[in-house]
Amino acid sequence: MFKSRTPLIRDKKGEILKNSITSLESVRIGGVKQWVLIRGADKNNPLLLFIHGGPGSGQIGFIRKYEQELEKHFIVVNWDQRGAGKSGRNIDPSTMNLAQFVEDTYELITHLLLRFGQKKLFLTGHSWGSILGVLTAQQYPESIHAYIGISQLVNIELNEQISYAYALERARAANHQKAIVALSKIGPPPYPNFKSMMKQRKWLLKFSPMELSSDYLLRAILSSTEYTLIDWFFFAKNVLLSNKLLWEEYLAVNLIEKVPALNVPIYLCEGCHDYQAPFELAEQYIEKLRAPLKEIFWFEHSGHSPHISESKRFSEVCLHIKYAHGT
């Protein structure tokens, strides 16, 4: 069985970039071994820490191909959170809570800043990770240049109500009887468990042409060097376990009430066709939020994962933000 690794960064002639960094390594965070993928063409570039979605959807195994442009301008750090991907083994269930995840995030930030001799980094979070990103930025603004939210989650109760209504509306418009019956059987949220939500998501995705299919994950399983087959096994297993353990706390998230203000600049990247994390809630949140600087970027050809489906534009947005903060 092969050992996981990440390839070196080379120039157009195939020569290894002398000041680059390519590291797939474990770090002890919150008392447990967690894995990070660190890649950048120049170790003097600013840090960009990515908090993945889910809960439990580690992305070290598939994200590298979408971040090649980012690696030219940042030290890009992808982190499989406790209970996810390569960090999904031997986790005490009692530690699977929002407060611990925020502390893990800050501990990793502190580690990275010390290691690379920097005072602040750029923090970006996708979906579930966008909850952690906002909470971390609220508690530890002194360590963050700016926060970048992708498919920003805001109010989970309203989120699921809008998502369910949209799926049912599209099913009726298409006169898709099987979908209508299935969605009616599930009933409107709040859902009793993660399994019920995933049944709704199945039909939502059927009527959302701009959403990514699962093909990119299937291709990654065959081609990834960062995940072994055992890592992929834990990837699938721990998505379900993470959601089960975090379900009640996740459903209670309401950032409009909990985080009405931030002391760092905030930028949101929103897919115009996102009904997993309905874009209108993110738009309402950033309008109400008090922050020193705030801006929203729209991705016209994306649903819930604009950083993947429009990776070039996402890189351009991050570069714009980098220059806006003089780094």
Sequence and secondary structure as in RCSB ss.txt:
>XXXX:A:sequence
MFKSRTPLIRDKKGEILKNSITSLESVRIGGVKQWVLIRGADKNNPLLLFIHGGPGSGQIGFIRKYEQELEKHFI
VVNWDQRGAGKSGRNIDPSTMNLAQFVEDTYELITHLLLRFGQKKLFLTGHSWGSILGVLTAQQYPESIHAYIGI
SQLVNIELNEQISYAYALERARAANHQKAIVALSKIGPPPYPNFKSMMKQRKWLLKFSPMELSSDYLLRAILSST
EYTLIDWFFFAKNVLLSNKLLWEEYLAVNLIEKVPALNVPIYLCEGCHDYQAPFELAEQYIEKLRAPLKEIFWFE
HSGHSPHISESKRFSEVCLHIKYAHGT
>XXXX:A:secstr
         B TTS B TT EEEEEEEEETTEEEEEEEEES TTS EEEEE  TTT   TTT GGG TTGGGTSE
EEEEE TTSGGG SS  GGG SHHHHHHHHHHHHHHHHHHHT S EEEEEETHHHHHHHHHHHH GGGEEEEEEE
S   BHHHHHHHHHHHHHHHHHHTT HHHHHHHHHH SSS SSHHHHHHHHHHHHHT TTS  THHHHHHHHH S
S  HHHHHHHHHHHHHHHHHHHHHHHT BHHHH SB SS EEEEEETT TTTTHHHHHHHHHH B SSEEEEEET
T SS HHHHTHHHHHHHHHHHHHHTT 
